[in-house]
Amino acid sequence: MQRLYDRIWLLAAAALLFFALSYVAWGWVDVFSVPLG
């Protein structure tokens, strides 16, 4: 059962990391898509 919990936590951490990275990437794209000035 402990192994299952470890896997769930690993999946949750990976999903959270992916969400954070995609959020940051989308923010950068939004910033650079607007012409500077």
N, C-alpha and C positions, 0 to 999 in steps of 0.2 A: 504493500500500500504506500510505503514511503517513496518508492520509485515513481509511482503514479503521480504523487504530489509534486515531486521534483520536476517531472515532465510538464505538468500543468504550469508550474511557476516559470519554467523555461519558455514555454509557449507564450505566457502572458508577458514576460519580459521582452521577448522578440517582437511581439505585436506592438507593445508600447514603444519600443525603440524604432520600429518601422514607421509608426504613426508620427513620432516626433521628427524623424528624418524627413518624411514626406511633407510635414507641416513647414519645416524650415526651408526645404527646397522650394515649396510653392510660394513662400514668402519672398525668397530671393528672386524667383521668376517674376513675381508681381512687381517687385522693386525695379528690376532691370527692364521689364517690358515697357515701363513708362519712360518716355524720352527725358533725359536729364536736362534741367533748365526749365 
